[in-house]
């Protein structure tokens, strides 16, 4: 039964708030991590999701609403994916502190986090390699699969061949390009003159280009569709607030989806923000006392 217009907008506001809650956990977690990088509590390369949290947060909410438990293949900038899909926060803290109690036994660090409980498989360090690995896994298991990549890793040749293979075998896989328009500091227009969603269409699979607005993502994936019935690629445009750890900060005046959504949703979002901020800070303080 379809929702009436009024009820649909009410549902959409509730959906946005749920997505914001996930994104808020991610934002507050990584803001603490950024401080720990500055004071050298964390002393090795770390890849923050600040600015692009709403991609993983929205997709996680969509699959939860559909009661789907996909296999998830993460990219190096993956804190938001790990947290949005409900993985253990304390284990991520311990991983960033290099402890055996971390989600990758203190051996993976920021770039290679994973969660067996949530079917999240860590990145192995080779640019874009999670894509052929995800496709191979999906081919064998035939399980709903999501693989995240950046706009730079999407340019690797084995990514193209993997997408083509997924199309030829009609695999139940969702390719998500977290497109912050940068490879280190080089913009896409310097690197290429083509679009990833058009490449996907060239391989005969559904390809979309959209913003990281939860409504925009939901409009493509949330409605009755071919999600996990055949391969789909979403190129989702976002921003990156911080460079690779220790390198620098992007333009502070750039549009920030998180701040926009918090203003839009008002007091309810502010409560969630404050609650997540305190929770994350308390968890970090508790874990640091164990050293």
N, C-alpha and C positions, 0 to 999 in steps of 0.2 A: 504494500500500500504506500503510495507516495505521500510525502508530507505537504501540507499547505504552505503557502509562501511565508506566513508569519511563523509557523512552527519550524520551517526549514531554517530561517535566520536565527531563531532561538537555539536550534540544534547546532548551527555553525558557530555561534558565540561560545557555546559550551565546548565544542570541539577545539576552538582556538585556545580556550583557557587550559584544556588538558595538554595541548601541545606546548603552550607557554610554560606549564609546570615542568615538563621534561626539559625544555630549553633552558629554563631558569636553573635547574640543577647543573646542567652543563656549563652555563655561563659562570655561575658562582664558583664551581669547582676550578675551572681553568683560570679565573682571576686570582684565586689563591695560589695556583701553580705558578702563575707569572711572578707573583711576589716571592715565592720560594726560589725561583730562578735568579731573581735579582739579588737575594741575600745569600746565594750559593748553597742553600739547603739541598737543592737539586743541582747537580754539577755536570750533567751530561746532556746531549741533544734531546730536546723535547719539542713536540709539535702540537700546538694548541688549536682548538676548534673555535676560538672566540670569533664571532662574526657569522659563522655558518651553521650554528646549532639547529636552526629551524628545519634544515633538510632532514637530518636523521630523526629529529623529534616528531615531525609530521608523518613521516613514513612509518615510524614505530607505532604511532597512534592508529594509523589506518590499518595496519596488519593486526593490531590487538583488537580493534573493533570487529574485524572479520574472523577473529579466533584462529589466526594463522601463525604457526611457529616456523619461520623460514630458517634455512642456513644462511649465515651472514658472513661475507668476506670483506674484511676491513682494509682501509688504506692506512698509510703512515700517520696522517692527521686524523686520528680516529677516536679521540676521547669522547666526543659527542655521540658517536655511534655506540660505543661501549655503554655509556651511561643511559642514553635514550631507550635502549632495548632492555634496560633493567638489570644490568650486570652489577656486581658487588662493588660499592664505592671504596670500602676499606681495602679490598684487594688491589684496586688501582692505585690508591695512595701508597701502599706498601711496595707495589711494583716500581713506582717513580722514586722510591727511596732505596731501591735495589735490594729488597728483602726477599728471602725465600718464601715468605707468606704472600708474596705478590701474585697477581693473576697469571704471570708467566714465570713464576718462581724466581723473580728478580733478575732474570736473564734476558728478557725481551726489551725492557725499558719502554719508553713512550711509543716507539714506532711499531712494536710487535705485541700489543696487548691482545688477549683473547679471553673467552669465557666458555668453558665446556657446558655450563648449565644453560646458557642462552644460545648455544650453537654459533658462537662468534669465533671465527678463525683469524688469527693474527697475520699481519703482513710480514713477509720474509726479508724485506729490505731491497728487493730488486724492483725498479720502477715499473708499476703496472702489472707485475706478475700475478697479483691476486685475481686478475681477470681470467687468464687461461686456466688457473687452478680452480676458480669457481665454476667455470664452464665444464671442465672435466668432471668435477664433483657432481654437478647437476645432471650431467649426461648419465652418470652411473646410478645416482640415487633417484632421479626424477622428482626430487623434493622441491617445493618452492624455494627459490634462492635469490638473494640480493647481494650484489657486489658494488662496493663504493670505490670510486677512483677520482683523482683530480683532473683538471683540464689539461695538465701537462702529461700525466701518465697515459691519458687517452690517446696521445699521439704515437705511442709505441706500436711497431708493426705487428707484434704478436697480439696486441689488443684488437686490432682490426680483424685478424684471422680468427680470433676467438669469437667475436661478435658474428662473423659470417658463419662459423660452425654452428653457433647457437641457433641462428636463423634456419639453417638447412635441416637441423634436427628438431626444430620447433620446441625448444626447451622452456620450462616454466621458470624463467629467470628475469630479474629486473636489474638492468644496468643503471647505476646512478652516477652521473658526472657532477661532482661538486665544483662548479665552475666559478672560481674567484678571479679569473682573467689574468692569473699570474703564474709564471714558472720562476721561482725565486723572485726576481724583480722584472722579468721580461713579459710584457703583455702579449696577448694572443695575436694582435694585429701585426706584431713583429715576427711571430713564429709561423703563422699560417694564414691562408685566405679561404678557409673552409670551415663549416660548422659540424659539430659532432652528431647532432640529431639528423642532419642531412646524410651523413655517412651511414648512419643506422638505416635510414630509409633506402639508401642505395643497396643495402644488403637484404632488403625486403622485410624488415621488421618495423614495428611502430617506433617512431622517434619523435620526441617532443622537446620544445625549448620553453622554459618558463622561469618565473622568479621564485624566490624562496618564501613567498607569501603562502601560509598554510592553505588558504582558499585556492590558490592557483594550483598547488600540488594536489590537493584534494579533488579539484575539478577534473584532473586527468586520471587519478588513480583510485579515488574513493567511490566513484559511481560504479554501477554494474559494468564491468569491462572485461578485457582479456587478461587482467592481471593474474599472473602465474598459470595462464592457459597457453601462453606463447611468449616469446621474448619481447621485452619493451625496453627502450632506452630513454631515460629522462636526463636532459642537460639542464641543470638547475642553477641559475645565476645567483651569486651571493657575493659576500665580501670577506676579506681576511683582515682582521684587526692587527694581529701580530705576525711578524716574519718567523722564520725558524728561530728557535730559542737563542737569545743572546745577540741577535742581529739587529732588530729594530722594530719600530711601530709604523704601520701604514698611516695614511692620511687620517688624522683624528676627526676631521669634519665630514668623512664619508657617511652615507646613509647606513644606519644601524638598525637592522630588523628587530633586534631585541628591545631597544629603547622605544621604537615605534609601536610594537605590540603592547608593551607595558603601559604606554600612554593611552593607547586605544582601548584597552581592557579596563583601565582605571584601578579602583581600590582593590578589587579581587586579585589582580595581577601583582599589585604592590605587596599584598599579604604573602602571596606565594614566593615572591622574590625575597622578602625579608626572612621567611621561614627557611627557605633553601640556603640562603646566605649563612644564617646561624648554624644550621645543621652541618653544612660543609666545614665551616670554620671550627666547630666543636670536634668533628671527626679528625681533622688534621691535627688539632692540638692534642687530642687523645693519643693518636698514633705517634706523634713526635715525642711524646713523653716516654714511649716505650724504648727509645734508643738508649 
